């Protein structure tokens, strides 16, 4: 079973939480996965020495010394940033002017090239792209999956007697993206159903927002059936 090192559900497409591409005009294209963050939920700024883009979501402010959440380029001066957040993915075009020339160009801009497990830019909340399971008081089970770049129209949810499968493909590929990304996974019925209660007798609903798929499995007779 082949998947991205940072997301067990990704089967195809560029891997990793972050992607950097040098464009023909020497600007940088930067893609950062931030599933669950609203389209208007990210702010960014260029630091005082213009060698670092700082981006953050929520009320927490970041210090310039915290490189884990900063995109830094030590060979260039950043002259502008055009940022867009959609479906849990932040995309930036970073314009720059070269101020140094050395072998490790923009090396500090990239996270370590290793098998990443924890999200390098998450400072609060779950740091891994594992499925999140919540059991509600009415007996329903809510299972969430990080599918950055995918919207509701890009997802197929297919329940059968044993499991609830999903297939997701981000059909809107942006100009500088390497390719689309494809995600596949399933919720095992034995894990969410009471013994002797068939999966297909449950109410199964789902929605997707900001690059996160949530599947809701509600047992028969629950007062929460068919509610959001």
DONU-928480 format. One record per residue (C-alpha): residue number from 1; residue in three letters; x, y, z. Coordinates in steps of 0.5 Angstrom, whole numbers, plus 500, padded with zeros to 3 digits. Layout:
<r seq="NUM" type="ALA" xx="X" yy="Y" zz="Z"/>
...
END
This chain:
<r seq="1" type="UNK" xx="500" yy="500" zz="500"/>
<r seq="2" type="UNK" xx="503" yy="506" zz="498"/>
<r seq="3" type="UNK" xx="502" yy="513" zz="501"/>
<r seq="4" type="UNK" xx="505" yy="520" zz="502"/>
<r seq="5" type="UNK" xx="509" yy="520" zz="508"/>
<r seq="6" type="UNK" xx="505" yy="525" zz="512"/>
<r seq="7" type="UNK" xx="498" yy="523" zz="510"/>
<r seq="8" type="UNK" xx="496" yy="515" zz="510"/>
<r seq="9" type="UNK" xx="490" yy="516" zz="506"/>
<r seq="10" type="UNK" xx="494" yy="520" zz="500"/>
<r seq="11" type="UNK" xx="495" yy="515" zz="494"/>
<r seq="12" type="UNK" xx="498" yy="520" zz="488"/>
<r seq="13" type="UNK" xx="500" yy="527" zz="487"/>
<r seq="14" type="UNK" xx="506" yy="531" zz="491"/>
<r seq="15" type="UNK" xx="507" yy="529" zz="498"/>
<r seq="16" type="UNK" xx="509" yy="533" zz="504"/>
<r seq="17" type="UNK" xx="506" yy="538" zz="508"/>
<r seq="18" type="UNK" xx="510" yy="543" zz="504"/>
<r seq="19" type="UNK" xx="512" yy="544" zz="496"/>
<r seq="20" type="UNK" xx="517" yy="549" zz="493"/>
<r seq="21" type="UNK" xx="518" yy="551" zz="486"/>
<r seq="22" type="UNK" xx="522" yy="556" zz="483"/>
<r seq="23" type="UNK" xx="518" yy="559" zz="477"/>
<r seq="24" type="UNK" xx="521" yy="562" zz="471"/>
<r seq="25" type="UNK" xx="521" yy="569" zz="473"/>
<r seq="26" type="UNK" xx="525" yy="566" zz="479"/>
<r seq="27" type="UNK" xx="519" yy="567" zz="484"/>
<r seq="28" type="UNK" xx="518" yy="562" zz="489"/>
<r seq="29" type="UNK" xx="511" yy="558" zz="489"/>
<r seq="30" type="UNK" xx="510" yy="555" zz="496"/>
<r seq="31" type="UNK" xx="504" yy="550" zz="497"/>
<r seq="32" type="UNK" xx="503" yy="549" zz="505"/>
<r seq="33" type="UNK" xx="497" yy="544" zz="507"/>
<r seq="34" type="UNK" xx="493" yy="547" zz="513"/>
<r seq="35" type="UNK" xx="487" yy="542" zz="513"/>
<r seq="36" type="UNK" xx="481" yy="545" zz="517"/>
<r seq="37" type="UNK" xx="483" yy="552" zz="517"/>
<r seq="38" type="UNK" xx="478" yy="557" zz="514"/>
<r seq="39" type="UNK" xx="479" yy="560" zz="507"/>
<r seq="40" type="UNK" xx="480" yy="567" zz="511"/>
<r seq="41" type="UNK" xx="483" yy="564" zz="517"/>
<r seq="42" type="UNK" xx="491" yy="565" zz="515"/>
<r seq="43" type="UNK" xx="495" yy="572" zz="516"/>
<r seq="44" type="UNK" xx="502" yy="573" zz="513"/>
<r seq="45" type="UNK" xx="507" yy="578" zz="514"/>
<r seq="46" type="UNK" xx="514" yy="579" zz="511"/>
<r seq="47" type="UNK" xx="519" yy="580" zz="517"/>
<r seq="48" type="UNK" xx="523" yy="587" zz="518"/>
<r seq="49" type="UNK" xx="529" yy="584" zz="514"/>
<r seq="50" type="UNK" xx="525" yy="582" zz="509"/>
<r seq="51" type="UNK" xx="528" yy="575" zz="508"/>
<r seq="52" type="UNK" xx="522" yy="571" zz="512"/>
<r seq="53" type="UNK" xx="515" yy="570" zz="511"/>
<r seq="54" type="UNK" xx="511" yy="569" zz="517"/>
<r seq="55" type="UNK" xx="504" yy="566" zz="516"/>
<r seq="56" type="UNK" xx="499" yy="564" zz="522"/>
<r seq="57" type="UNK" xx="492" yy="562" zz="523"/>
<r seq="58" type="UNK" xx="488" yy="564" zz="530"/>
<r seq="59" type="UNK" xx="490" yy="569" zz="535"/>
<r seq="60" type="UNK" xx="497" yy="567" zz="537"/>
<r seq="61" type="UNK" xx="502" yy="571" zz="534"/>
<r seq="62" type="UNK" xx="509" yy="568" zz="532"/>
<r seq="63" type="UNK" xx="516" yy="571" zz="534"/>
<r seq="64" type="UNK" xx="521" yy="572" zz="528"/>
<r seq="65" type="UNK" xx="525" yy="567" zz="532"/>
<r seq="66" type="UNK" xx="521" yy="561" zz="531"/>
<r seq="67" type="UNK" xx="523" yy="558" zz="524"/>
<r seq="68" type="UNK" xx="518" yy="552" zz="525"/>
<r seq="69" type="UNK" xx="513" yy="556" zz="523"/>
<r seq="70" type="UNK" xx="517" yy="561" zz="518"/>
<r seq="71" type="UNK" xx="518" yy="560" zz="511"/>
<r seq="72" type="UNK" xx="525" yy="563" zz="510"/>
<r seq="73" type="UNK" xx="530" yy="565" zz="504"/>
<r seq="74" type="UNK" xx="537" yy="567" zz="506"/>
<r seq="75" type="UNK" xx="540" yy="568" zz="499"/>
<r seq="76" type="UNK" xx="534" yy="573" zz="497"/>
<r seq="77" type="UNK" xx="530" yy="579" zz="499"/>
<r seq="78" type="UNK" xx="523" yy="578" zz="499"/>
<r seq="79" type="UNK" xx="519" yy="584" zz="495"/>
<r seq="80" type="UNK" xx="512" yy="581" zz="495"/>
<r seq="81" type="UNK" xx="507" yy="575" zz="497"/>
<r seq="82" type="UNK" xx="501" yy="574" zz="494"/>
<r seq="83" type="UNK" xx="497" yy="569" zz="498"/>
<r seq="84" type="UNK" xx="491" yy="565" zz="497"/>
<r seq="85" type="UNK" xx="488" yy="560" zz="502"/>
<r seq="86" type="UNK" xx="482" yy="555" zz="499"/>
<r seq="87" type="UNK" xx="480" yy="548" zz="501"/>
<r seq="88" type="UNK" xx="485" yy="547" zz="507"/>
<r seq="89" type="UNK" xx="491" yy="549" zz="502"/>
<r seq="90" type="UNK" xx="495" yy="556" zz="503"/>
<r seq="91" type="UNK" xx="498" yy="557" zz="496"/>
<r seq="92" type="UNK" xx="503" yy="563" zz="496"/>
<r seq="93" type="UNK" xx="507" yy="567" zz="490"/>
<r seq="94" type="UNK" xx="513" yy="570" zz="493"/>
<r seq="95" type="UNK" xx="517" yy="575" zz="489"/>
<r seq="96" type="UNK" xx="524" yy="576" zz="491"/>
<r seq="97" type="UNK" xx="531" yy="579" zz="489"/>
<r seq="98" type="UNK" xx="537" yy="576" zz="490"/>
<r seq="99" type="UNK" xx="542" yy="578" zz="495"/>
<r seq="100" type="UNK" xx="547" yy="572" zz="496"/>
<r seq="101" type="UNK" xx="549" yy="567" zz="491"/>
<r seq="102" type="UNK" xx="551" yy="560" zz="494"/>
<r seq="103" type="UNK" xx="550" yy="553" zz="493"/>
<r seq="104" type="UNK" xx="545" yy="552" zz="498"/>
<r seq="105" type="UNK" xx="540" yy="557" zz="495"/>
<r seq="106" type="UNK" xx="533" yy="557" zz="499"/>
<r seq="107" type="UNK" xx="535" yy="551" zz="503"/>
<r seq="108" type="UNK" xx="532" yy="554" zz="510"/>
<r seq="109" type="UNK" xx="526" yy="555" zz="506"/>
<r seq="110" type="UNK" xx="524" yy="548" zz="506"/>
<r seq="111" type="UNK" xx="523" yy="543" zz="512"/>
<r seq="112" type="UNK" xx="527" yy="537" zz="513"/>
<r seq="113" type="UNK" xx="527" yy="532" zz="507"/>
<r seq="114" type="UNK" xx="525" yy="526" zz="512"/>
<r seq="115" type="UNK" xx="519" yy="522" zz="513"/>
<r seq="116" type="UNK" xx="515" yy="527" zz="516"/>
<r seq="117" type="UNK" xx="510" yy="525" zz="521"/>
<r seq="118" type="UNK" xx="508" yy="531" zz="525"/>
<r seq="119" type="UNK" xx="505" yy="537" zz="522"/>
<r seq="120" type="UNK" xx="511" yy="542" zz="522"/>
<r seq="121" type="UNK" xx="507" yy="548" zz="522"/>
<r seq="122" type="UNK" xx="501" yy="546" zz="527"/>
<r seq="123" type="UNK" xx="502" yy="549" zz="534"/>
<r seq="124" type="UNK" xx="496" yy="547" zz="537"/>
<r seq="125" type="UNK" xx="491" yy="541" zz="536"/>
<r seq="126" type="UNK" xx="493" yy="534" zz="533"/>
<r seq="127" type="UNK" xx="499" yy="535" zz="529"/>
<r seq="128" type="UNK" xx="498" yy="528" zz="525"/>
<r seq="129" type="UNK" xx="494" yy="527" zz="519"/>
<r seq="130" type="UNK" xx="491" yy="521" zz="522"/>
<r seq="131" type="UNK" xx="483" yy="520" zz="522"/>
<r seq="132" type="UNK" xx="480" yy="523" zz="528"/>
<r seq="133" type="UNK" xx="474" yy="519" zz="532"/>
<r seq="134" type="UNK" xx="469" yy="522" zz="536"/>
<r seq="135" type="UNK" xx="463" yy="518" zz="539"/>
<r seq="136" type="UNK" xx="457" yy="522" zz="541"/>
<r seq="137" type="UNK" xx="452" yy="521" zz="547"/>
<r seq="138" type="UNK" xx="447" yy="519" zz="542"/>
<r seq="139" type="UNK" xx="451" yy="513" zz="540"/>
<r seq="140" type="UNK" xx="453" yy="516" zz="533"/>
<r seq="141" type="UNK" xx="461" yy="516" zz="531"/>
<r seq="142" type="UNK" xx="464" yy="522" zz="527"/>
<r seq="143" type="UNK" xx="470" yy="520" zz="523"/>
<r seq="144" type="UNK" xx="474" yy="526" zz="520"/>
<r seq="145" type="UNK" xx="480" yy="525" zz="515"/>
<r seq="146" type="UNK" xx="485" yy="531" zz="513"/>
<r seq="147" type="UNK" xx="484" yy="531" zz="505"/>
<r seq="148" type="UNK" xx="488" yy="538" zz="503"/>
<r seq="149" type="UNK" xx="486" yy="541" zz="497"/>
<r seq="150" type="UNK" xx="479" yy="537" zz="496"/>
<r seq="151" type="UNK" xx="472" yy="540" zz="496"/>
<r seq="152" type="UNK" xx="466" yy="537" zz="497"/>
<r seq="153" type="UNK" xx="464" yy="536" zz="490"/>
<r seq="154" type="UNK" xx="471" yy="532" zz="489"/>
<r seq="155" type="UNK" xx="469" yy="526" zz="494"/>
<r seq="156" type="UNK" xx="465" yy="520" zz="493"/>
<r seq="157" type="UNK" xx="463" yy="516" zz="500"/>
<r seq="158" type="UNK" xx="461" yy="509" zz="498"/>
<r seq="159" type="UNK" xx="458" yy="505" zz="504"/>
<r seq="160" type="UNK" xx="457" yy="497" zz="504"/>
<r seq="161" type="UNK" xx="456" yy="492" zz="509"/>
<r seq="162" type="UNK" xx="463" yy="492" zz="512"/>
<r seq="163" type="UNK" xx="465" yy="499" zz="511"/>
<r seq="164" type="UNK" xx="465" yy="506" zz="509"/>
<r seq="165" type="UNK" xx="470" yy="507" zz="503"/>
<r seq="166" type="UNK" xx="471" yy="514" zz="500"/>
<r seq="167" type="UNK" xx="475" yy="517" zz="494"/>
<r seq="168" type="UNK" xx="477" yy="524" zz="493"/>
<r seq="169" type="UNK" xx="481" yy="527" zz="488"/>
<r seq="170" type="UNK" xx="482" yy="535" zz="488"/>
<r seq="171" type="UNK" xx="480" yy="536" zz="481"/>
<r seq="172" type="UNK" xx="482" yy="544" zz="481"/>
<r seq="173" type="UNK" xx="489" yy="543" zz="480"/>
<r seq="174" type="UNK" xx="492" yy="550" zz="480"/>
<r seq="175" type="UNK" xx="497" yy="553" zz="475"/>
<r seq="176" type="UNK" xx="503" yy="551" zz="479"/>
<r seq="177" type="UNK" xx="501" yy="545" zz="482"/>
<r seq="178" type="UNK" xx="505" yy="539" zz="480"/>
<r seq="179" type="UNK" xx="499" yy="535" zz="479"/>
<r seq="180" type="UNK" xx="492" yy="533" zz="482"/>
<r seq="181" type="UNK" xx="492" yy="529" zz="489"/>
<r seq="182" type="UNK" xx="488" yy="523" zz="490"/>
<r seq="183" type="UNK" xx="486" yy="520" zz="497"/>
<r seq="184" type="UNK" xx="483" yy="513" zz="499"/>
<r seq="185" type="UNK" xx="481" yy="510" zz="505"/>
<r seq="186" type="UNK" xx="475" yy="507" zz="509"/>
<r seq="187" type="UNK" xx="472" yy="507" zz="516"/>
<r seq="188" type="UNK" xx="471" yy="499" zz="518"/>
<r seq="189" type="UNK" xx="464" yy="498" zz="520"/>
<r seq="190" type="UNK" xx="466" yy="493" zz="526"/>
<r seq="191" type="UNK" xx="469" yy="499" zz="529"/>
<r seq="192" type="UNK" xx="463" yy="503" zz="529"/>
<r seq="193" type="UNK" xx="457" yy="499" zz="530"/>
<r seq="194" type="UNK" xx="454" yy="495" zz="536"/>
<r seq="195" type="UNK" xx="455" yy="487" zz="535"/>
<r seq="196" type="UNK" xx="450" yy="484" zz="531"/>
<r seq="197" type="UNK" xx="447" yy="491" zz="528"/>
<r seq="198" type="UNK" xx="449" yy="491" zz="521"/>
<r seq="199" type="UNK" xx="453" yy="498" zz="518"/>
<r seq="200" type="UNK" xx="447" yy="499" zz="513"/>
<r seq="201" type="UNK" xx="442" yy="500" zz="518"/>
<r seq="202" type="UNK" xx="445" yy="506" zz="520"/>
<r seq="203" type="UNK" xx="444" yy="513" zz="518"/>
<r seq="204" type="UNK" xx="451" yy="515" zz="514"/>
<r seq="205" type="UNK" xx="452" yy="522" zz="512"/>
<r seq="206" type="UNK" xx="458" yy="526" zz="511"/>
<r seq="207" type="UNK" xx="461" yy="533" zz="509"/>
<r seq="208" type="UNK" xx="467" yy="536" zz="507"/>
<r seq="209" type="UNK" xx="470" yy="543" zz="509"/>
<r seq="210" type="UNK" xx="476" yy="547" zz="509"/>
<r seq="211" type="UNK" xx="480" yy="540" zz="506"/>
<r seq="212" type="UNK" xx="477" yy="536" zz="512"/>
<r seq="213" type="UNK" xx="472" yy="530" zz="510"/>
<r seq="214" type="UNK" xx="467" yy="528" zz="516"/>
<r seq="215" type="UNK" xx="463" yy="522" zz="516"/>
<r seq="216" type="UNK" xx="457" yy="521" zz="521"/>
<r seq="217" type="UNK" xx="455" yy="514" zz="522"/>
<r seq="218" type="UNK" xx="448" yy="514" zz="527"/>
<r seq="219" type="UNK" xx="445" yy="508" zz="529"/>
<r seq="220" type="UNK" xx="438" yy="506" zz="528"/>
<r seq="221" type="UNK" xx="433" yy="510" zz="532"/>
<r seq="222" type="UNK" xx="437" yy="515" zz="534"/>
<r seq="223" type="UNK" xx="434" yy="522" zz="535"/>
<r seq="224" type="UNK" xx="440" yy="525" zz="532"/>
<r seq="225" type="UNK" xx="439" yy="522" zz="525"/>
<r seq="226" type="UNK" xx="439" yy="526" zz="519"/>
<r seq="227" type="UNK" xx="441" yy="532" zz="523"/>
<r seq="228" type="UNK" xx="448" yy="536" zz="522"/>
END
